Structures are given as structure tokens and as C-alpha cells.
Amino acid sequence: MNKVKQKHVDGLCAQVEAIKVELTAFFAAAAPLRDKLEALKASIEAAKDEEEEALEKMSEGAKEGERGVAVSESIDEFELALEQLDATLDALNACADEELDLDECIARLSNTKGPQ
């Protein structure tokens, strides 16, 4: 590879490295948000548990009545909300893990320059 192409690859590597630095800062800033999401998840789980406990204490007739149906629907909504929070947390964690692959990207770009 000639010197011009090598400089171009060096520039590409520098761009990837700069993005890696920005992503590292981004994910460091996102850590408190993950903690807040985890705390929110715990609060939602507690609210869902309270509804489940209330439903369990109801008589069979009450469970089938308007109030029981409403409590059951609330439990379903809590579960769906928890699924969405889990998906959001999974996405944040997956992005944080994928950031590490930028080192591999830099290494691969460097390999295109051939022996030094």
C-alpha cells in the first residue's frame, strides 16, 4: 500500500478511535440512567406484586367481578411495562458491549496497510 493510502487508513483509524472515545463517554453518562431504570423496574415490580397480592386475597366471585378484572388487567399492564423496561435495559447493555468491537475495527483497518 502506498503512503497516500496508508495515511488515509491512518485517518480512518483516528476517526474510529475518536468515535470510541465519544461512545465511552456516552456510556459512562448512561450508567446512571441504567441505575434509574433498574430502580424504576423494582418499583413497578413492587406495585405489580401488590396488585397480585390483592387479587389473591379476593374471593373467587370478586376475582370474576369488575374489580377483579380491573386488577388482573393492571397486572397485565405492569408485566408489559416491565417487558419494555427489560428491552430498554437489554439494548443499553448490548450497545455498551458492542462498543468494545471498535478496537477490532481499528485492528482490521491497520491490517489493510500491510507489513510496516
Legacy VTK file of the C-alpha trace (Angstrom):
# vtk DataFile Version 3.0
C-alpha trace
ASCII
DATASET POLYDATA
POINTS 116 float
0.000 0.000 0.000
1.418 3.380 -0.930
1.983 6.225 1.533
-1.151 8.140 0.482
-3.375 5.123 1.097
-1.606 4.422 4.386
-2.295 7.992 5.526
-5.928 7.566 4.518
-6.189 4.374 6.586
-4.466 6.140 9.485
-7.112 8.850 9.229
-9.884 6.257 9.255
-8.360 4.630 12.333
-8.190 8.027 14.029
-11.865 8.630 13.236
-12.855 5.278 14.717
-10.740 5.996 17.793
-12.406 9.404 18.226
-15.843 7.817 17.989
-14.760 5.181 20.501
-13.776 7.936 22.951
-17.157 9.625 22.456
-19.005 6.341 22.920
-17.058 5.587 26.082
-18.119 8.963 27.482
-21.695 8.377 26.338
-21.929 5.001 28.048
-20.313 6.355 31.188
-23.024 9.029 31.232
-25.668 6.384 30.537
-24.707 4.323 33.590
-26.752 6.487 35.991
-29.705 6.194 33.609
-29.402 2.414 33.709
-29.408 2.624 37.508
-32.539 4.789 37.410
-34.218 2.332 35.049
-33.329 -0.551 37.373
-34.789 1.353 40.348
-37.919 2.144 38.349
-38.203 -1.512 37.393
-38.044 -2.507 41.069
-40.803 -0.008 41.893
-43.010 -1.331 39.101
-42.374 -4.904 40.232
-43.396 -3.921 43.773
-46.604 -2.316 42.503
-47.353 -5.413 40.426
-46.722 -7.635 43.448
-49.185 -5.553 45.494
-51.833 -5.981 42.816
-51.185 -9.727 42.647
-51.486 -9.947 46.422
-54.740 -8.000 46.322
-56.061 -10.331 43.635
-55.073 -13.414 45.641
-56.980 -12.105 48.682
-60.186 -11.680 46.680
-62.892 -14.285 46.748
-63.456 -16.212 43.538
-66.606 -14.209 42.905
-64.797 -10.911 43.389
-62.000 -12.036 41.075
-64.546 -12.511 38.318
-66.280 -9.222 39.067
-65.458 -5.763 37.774
-62.817 -5.061 40.427
-61.098 -8.417 39.923
-60.987 -7.944 36.172
-59.561 -4.441 36.629
-56.850 -5.747 38.968
-55.999 -8.538 36.503
-55.724 -6.012 33.690
-53.486 -3.822 35.844
-51.217 -6.791 36.492
-51.026 -7.442 32.750
-50.121 -3.791 32.104
-47.415 -3.890 34.787
-45.970 -7.001 33.137
-45.949 -5.324 29.723
-44.291 -2.240 31.189
-41.641 -4.460 32.770
-41.030 -6.183 29.447
-40.463 -2.791 27.821
-38.051 -1.741 30.564
-36.190 -5.033 30.192
-35.917 -4.473 26.435
-34.586 -0.967 27.016
-32.039 -2.202 29.553
-31.008 -5.034 27.225
-30.493 -2.548 24.389
-28.374 -0.252 26.572
-26.268 -3.162 27.769
-25.866 -4.576 24.258
-24.713 -1.202 22.950
-22.180 -0.920 25.745
-20.844 -4.387 24.906
-20.662 -3.646 21.171
-18.561 -0.550 21.790
-15.629 -2.826 22.549
-15.691 -4.114 18.990
-14.305 -0.793 17.767
-10.841 -1.926 18.854
-11.249 -4.833 16.453
-12.319 -2.393 13.735
-9.148 -0.351 14.247
-7.021 -3.504 14.156
-8.662 -4.649 10.915
-8.126 -1.257 9.296
-4.483 -1.308 10.367
-4.125 -4.736 8.796
-5.054 -3.281 5.406
-1.796 -1.294 5.377
0.223 -4.466 5.100
3.636 -5.001 6.666
5.239 -1.880 8.057
LINES 1 117
116 0 1 2 3 4 5 6 7 8 9 10 11 12 13 14 15 16 17 18 19 20 21 22 23 24 25 26 27 28 29 30 31 32 33 34 35 36 37 38 39 40 41 42 43 44 45 46 47 48 49 50 51 52 53 54 55 56 57 58 59 60 61 62 63 64 65 66 67 68 69 70 71 72 73 74 75 76 77 78 79 80 81 82 83 84 85 86 87 88 89 90 91 92 93 94 95 96 97 98 99 100 101 102 103 104 105 106 107 108 109 110 111 112 113 114 115
